[in-house]
Amino acid sequence: MLKRVLVNTGSNVAQLMVSMVATFIMAPIYLKLMGHHDYGLREMVLALVGYMGMLDLGMRPTVSRFASMHNAQNDRESLLTVYGTSLVFMTLVGVVLGLFFWLWALSFPDILNPEGMEGSTKYMLFLLLVGAQLMFLFPGFVCESFLEGLQRYYFKNLVNIFSILFISVLAYHYMTPENGLALLALLAAITTIIKLIIFAAILMRPMVGAIYPNLRLFSREKFKEMLVFGFKSFIQGAAGKVEKMSDRIVIGTIMSPAMIPVYTIPATLVTYMATISMTLSHTFMPLFSDLDARGEREKSKIVYLLASKLLVALVIPMGVGICLVGGPFIAIWMGGQFDPALVDAILILLVIYMGVPKLNPFASRYLTAINKHVIFAKVAPPAALVNLGLSIWLVLEYGVIGAALGSVLPVFVSMPIFLKVVADNLGITMLQYVKHAILPATIPATVMGGGLAWWRFEYGLPGYFDIVAAIVVSGAVYGLLYWFISIGKDERDVLKRLVPARFRQGV
């Protein structure tokens, strides 16, 4: 079990690292060639696509969970039924969304160009290509979710890595200010089709399970069962999309698309903190589902607490580091295009907004796995609506920074509620969780943050070398303090077992 989790998590991390490097190299190029208006416009359309993705009704985590459950039960017939049923539904969703964008492209492309700066041809082509991508994206989600449920993450992650490199290399060589929007949409559509074919082929391999697509296996009863389960995930996911994507649309609508980059560039940096947490926790949902199906609740609790402690130990110093180093990094990365004080303020607010929920990083994975995730459907929508309302009001009052401020306030209400539900299902108290998973990181993070702040304000961080040096030194200080102060002997023994035998001496 441990080896499988490590392999899957390692492949997730590898994909994330490739994505981060690609973003680091390509984001300034995209911004320079596309300009602030088209860059922000693309962000708005992608946010709209994210909203429309809610039409999957929570099917992605549902497919993963059902595939994991039926695989643990050795129920091949149910596996094939889930595959066929979800393919039919998700293909229909993709076709409907694709047709919507095609209709938009052929009827109202000038909506994307209200200032009449250029002809509408490139915007029409952009929308047509986005629609084409969506038609294949949703059935591709089924194949990806199935591979996750069968805990074959490394297959899909390898394909995704090549996809990222393919888009980055071709965009680097062929993008121009005139074709930027259409070229990125074209490359995204091509890679989406290729990935769908490859993922479906992998599932058909005997070593994976010989899962063949058979649309005749569509079952109304299974579809209804999946919808009942997925509806809770749908509500949670819909609320999450409103929270995370509304800021781009609010800023672009109230101010202008050209103002979006000053928000999305810092958000991209902070999002990687949340993405790292999500990536490292991603493989645990099928694991918790598998343990729950086998009735091993005590093992689930042990895994949850240890994994939470270790992941929180990464999230907290990442948040502190982004707050202190992120501003100078963005100033160098983007050539000083943004106000440093504004960037610092946005970074701090977004770190709080994205970081606080990650202090309980496995809540969604665990509760979904044991079919107790209805709490997200109850709490997340009101929190998202409050977030949206605050963002609109505060953007009108304070500009771009208002969007970040409006996102922060609701998390301090919703996070304790989710923690309470998790603690009740694990058979522990909220205070026990805080003492076990969160408090151990506070002293090392305080020392690290104090040293990093002194370094920045005493010597400055004028170049990439200075930033890397500051991160390496402060990270080493934090790691040593956490190892000797915060980790108990039993936990050290568990971590040492993860290290190959030839490297254990002296650890």
N, C-alpha and C positions, 0 to 999 in steps of 0.2 A: 504493500500500500504506500509506504513512505517513498520508495523509489519512483513509483508512478507519479506521485504528487510532485516530486522534485523535477522529474523529466518534463512534465507538463508546465510547471511553473517556470522552469528554466527556458523553455521555448517561448512562453509568453513574454518573459523579460527580454529575450533576444529580439523579438519582434518590436517591443517597445523601444529598445535602444536604437534599432535601425530607424524607426520612425522619428525619434528625437534628433538623430544626426541629420536625417533628411530635412526635417523642419528647420534646423539650425542653418543649414546651407541654403535651402530654397526659399524660405520665407522672405528674406530681404530682396531676393531676386524677383519673386512674385510681386512684392509691394512696389518695387522700382519700375518694373515693366508694365504692370497693370494700372498703376496709379492708385491713389487712395479711394477714388470713386468706385472703380470696377472691383478693387479688392474688397471694399466694404459691401458692394452689391452682391458679390459672390457669397460672402458670409451671410447676408440676409436671406438669399435664396436657399442656401444650405440649411439655415435655421428653419425655413418654411418646410423644406423636405423632411427635416426632423419631426416637425409637428405632424405632417401628414403620415409619417411612419407609425403614428399611434394607431392607424387603422389595422395594424397586425393584431390588435386586441390582446397583447401580451403573449403572442404565440412563441416568440423566440425562447424565453426562459422555460416556457411550458414544454416545448419540444425537447430541450436539453434534460429537463427533469424526468419526463416520461420515458425518454430513451434510456437514461440511467436506471430508472426503476425497473423497467421491463427487462433490461439486460441483466440486472442483478437477480431477477426472478427466472432467467433463462426462458422467457416467453417470446419466442421468435415471431409468432403470429401477430402479437400485439405490437411488436417493433415495426413490422412491415405495415400494419394498419395505421400507426401513428405517422409513419413516413408518407404514405400515400395520401392520407387525410390532410396533413399539414401542407403538402405540396400543392394540392388542389386549391386550398384556401389562399395560400400566400401568392400563388401565381395570379389568381384573380385580383388580389390587392395590387400587385405590381402593375397589371394591365390597366386597372382603373386609374392609378396615379400617373402612369405614363401617358395615357390618353388626355388626362387633365392638363399636363404640361404641353402636350402637342397642341391642344386647343388654345391654350394661352399663347403659345408661340405664333400660331397662325392668325390669331384674332387681336391680341392686345400686347404685343412686345414692347410698345412705347412706354408702358408703365414703368419699365426699368430705366427709361431714359427721359425723365420728365423735363430736364433742362434743355433737351434737344441738342446736346453737344455733338452727337454723331448720328449717322443713320441707324435704323433699327435692325439692320441685317444681322449684325453680330449678336445682338441680344436674342433675336429669333432663333438663330442657329444654336446658341447656348441653351435655350429652353428646350429645343428639340432633342439635343443630346442628353440633357438631364432626364427627359422623359424616357428616352431609350434605355438609359442606365437603370431606371427604376423598374422597368419591366422584367429585368433579369436579377435585380438586386434582392427582391423578396424571396423568390424560390432559392436563391443562393443562401439566404439566411437559414433556411430549413436545413440545408446540407451542413452548414457550419455548426448549427446547434446540435445536430445529430452527432457530429464528430466530437463535440464537447461532451455530450451525454455519454458517449462511449469512451470518454477520457483519452481521445486521440488528438490532443491539442497540437502536438508537434507537427502533424501533417498540415493542418490548416495554417499554422503559424509560418511554416517554411514557404508555403505558397504566398501568403500575405507579404512576407519579406521581399520576395522577388517582385511582387506587384508594386510595392513602394519604390524599389530601385528602378523598375521599368518606367514608372511615371516621372520620377525625379530626373533620370538621365535624359529622356526624350524632351522633357520640358526645358531642361538646362540648355540643350542644343538647339531647339527649334522654336522656343517661345519668343514672341515679339509683342510690342504694345498693341498691335492690331489684332493678333490672334489669341491673346492670353486666355480670355474667358472660354472661347470655343475649344482651344487645344486641351486645357485641363479637363473640360467636360468630356471630350472625345476619349482621352486616355483613361478616364475613370470608367466610361462605358465599356471600352475594350477589355480592361482588366476585370471588370465585373462579369462579363460573359465568359472569359477564360477561366476565372475562378469557379464559376458554377459548373463548368464542364469537368474541371479537375476534381473538385470536391465530390461530385456525383460518381466519378470513376473510382475514387478512393473508397467510397462506401461500398462499391460493388466488389471490391477485392475480398477473397475468402478470409484473409488474415484479419480483416476489420469486421467482418460479419456477413458479407455477401448481401448487403441491403440494396435491393433493386427498386427503382421507382415503378410503381404500378398504380396508376390513377384509379383503376377499377376497385382498388381496396379502400376507396373513400368510404368512411362509415359515419353516418349521422350521429350514432350513439357515441362513438369515440370523439367526434368533433364537439358534441355537446359537453362531454366530460372535460375535454381540454379547454373549452371556453370557460366553463365554470371555474376551473383552476386558474386559467390565464387571466380572467377578468380582474382578479386582485393585482396581478402583476401589471396589467394594462393600466389600471388606475394609478398605480405607483409610478409606472413609466411615463404616463401622460403628465402627471404632476412634475416629474423630474425634468421632462422636456420643456414644460412651461417655465420652470425655474431657470434652467441653464441656457435656453435659447431666446427667451423673451427679451433679454437685455439688448441683443443685437438689433432686433426689430424695433424696439422702443427707441434706441438711439438713432437708428437710421431714419425712422419715421418722423420723430419730433425734431431732430437736429438735421442730419444729412448722412448719406452713406459714407461720405469722406471722413466723418468723425468716428466711424466704427473702429478703424485700426488702432487708435490710441487706447481703446478698451480691449480689443481682441488680442493684441500682441502681449500685453501683460497677462491676460487670461490664458493664453496659450502656455505660458511659462508655468503658471499656477496649476493649470489643468494637468500638467505632467505629474505633479505631486499626487493628485487624486487618481490619475491613470495608473501610476505605479502601484498605488494601494489596491486599486481594482484588479490590476493584472496579477498581482501576487495572491489575491484572494479568489480569483476567478475559478480556479480548479477545485475549490473546496465545496462548491454547491453540489456537484455530482457526488463528491465524497460524503458529505453530510447526508445526502439522499440515500446513498448506498448503506451507510451505517444505520440510518433510521429504518430502512427496509429490513435490515437484519436484527433490529431491536437492540443495538449496542449504544444505548443512550449515555452511559457513563463514559465510554470512549469518546463520544461526541463532545462531552463537556471538557474533557482533558485536552482534546485537540483544539477546541474553540479558545480556551483560556490561554494556552501556550502560544498558539498562532496569533491571537490578538495582541498579546504582550509584545511579541517580536515585531509585528507589523506597525503597531503604534510607536515602537522604538525607532522606526524609520520615518514615520510621518511627521512626528514632532520636530526633529532636527531639520528635515527638509523644509518645513514651514518657516522655521526661524531663519534658515539660510536664504530662502527666497526673499523674505522681507528685507534682509540686510544686504544681499548681494544682487538681487534681481534688478534693481534700478540701474546701478553701474553697468551690469551686463547688457541690458536693453539699450542703454545709451551707446555702447560700442557696437552692438549687433545691428542696430537700425540707423547708425550714423548720426545720432543726436537729433532725430526728427521730432521727438516728443518732449514735452515739458517734464524735467526730472522730478519735480515735486509732485506733479499730478500722477506720474507713473508710480512713485513710491506709495502714495496714498491708495491708489487702486490695488497695488500688490498686497498691501497689508489687509485691506478689506476682503479681497478675494481669498487670501490665505485663511482668514477666519471663516469665511463662508464655506469653502471647500474642505478645510481642515477639521473643523469641529465634528462633522459627521464621520470622518475617518478615524476618530478616536474609538469608534466601535465598528471596525471595518468589515466584520463578517455578519452584521445583523441581517442584511438582505439575503445573503447566501444561505444562512442557517435557517431563517424563518421560511424562506421559499422552499427549501429542501424538506422541511417537516410539515409543510402545508399550513403554516401559521402566519402567513404574510398578509392577512386581511387588515392588520393594523396600518400598513402602509396605504391601503386604499381609503382608510378612514381619516388619516392625519395628513398625508401628503397633498391632496387637492386643496384643502383650506390654506395650507402653508404656501402652496404655489400661487394661489390667488392673492394672498396678502403680499407675497413677493412682487407679483406683477403690479398690483396697485401702488405699492410703495415706490417701485422703480419709476413708474410713469410720473407720479407726483414729484419725486426727488430729482428726476432728470429735468423736469420743467423748472424746478427751483435752483438746482446747482449744476446742471449740465451732466457731462459724462460720469463724473464721480458719483452722482446720485444713483446710477444704475447699480454700482457696486454696493453702496450703502443700503439700498433697498433689499439686496439679497441677503445681507448679514442677519438682520433681526429675527426672521422666522426660525433659523436653525437652533436658536437657544430654547425654543419651545418644543420643536419636534424631536430633537436628539434625545433628551431625557425620556420621552415617551417610548421611543424605540428601544432604548436601553432597558427600561423597566420590563417590557415584554420579553426581551431576550433573557434577562436575568431570571424571570419567572419560569421560563421553559427549561433553562439550564439547572434550576434548583439552587440558585445563589441569590445574594442581594446585590443591589446596584453598588453599594459601598464596597463590597468584596471585589466586584469587577474593577472599580476605579483604583482600589489599592493594588490589585494584582497587575493590571494592564497599563494604567496611565501614570500613576504616581512615580513608578521607578524611573521614568524618563525625565522627570522635572529637574532634578539636580544636575545631571550631565548636560541637559539642554540649556539650563541657565548659565552654566560655566561657559559652554560653547558660544552661546549668543553674546555674552559679555565680552569675550575675547574677540569675536568677529566684529562686533560694533566698534570696539576700540581700534581694531586694525583699519576699518573703513574710514573712521573719522580722524584718525591720527595720521595715517599714511595715504589714504585714498586707494581706489582700485581703478587705475587708469588704463589697464590693458588686460587682455585675456590671461596672460601669464600670472598677473597679480591675483586675478579672480580664482584661477585654478589653485594657486598656492594657498590662498586663504581657505578655500573649500577643503583642500587636502589636510592642512594642519588642523583646522577646527574639527573636521570629521574624525581625524585620528584621536584628538583629545576626547571628543564625545564617545567614540567607540571604546576607548580604554576605560573611561570612567563608568560607562554602562556595564562593561564586562565585569569589572571588579566590585562595583557598588550595587548594581541593580539585578544581576542574574544570580539565582541560587545554584547550589551545587548540582541538584538533580537536573535543572534546566541546562546547565553547562554540559552535563553528561549526554543529554539528548542532542545538543548541538554538535558535540564532538563526534557523535556517531554519524553525523552527516558528512564529516570530512573523510576523504579516502584514507585508508589505514597508513599509507606511506607518508602522509603529511601530519599524522596526529602527534608524533613525538614533539614534545615541547609546547603543545597547545594547551 
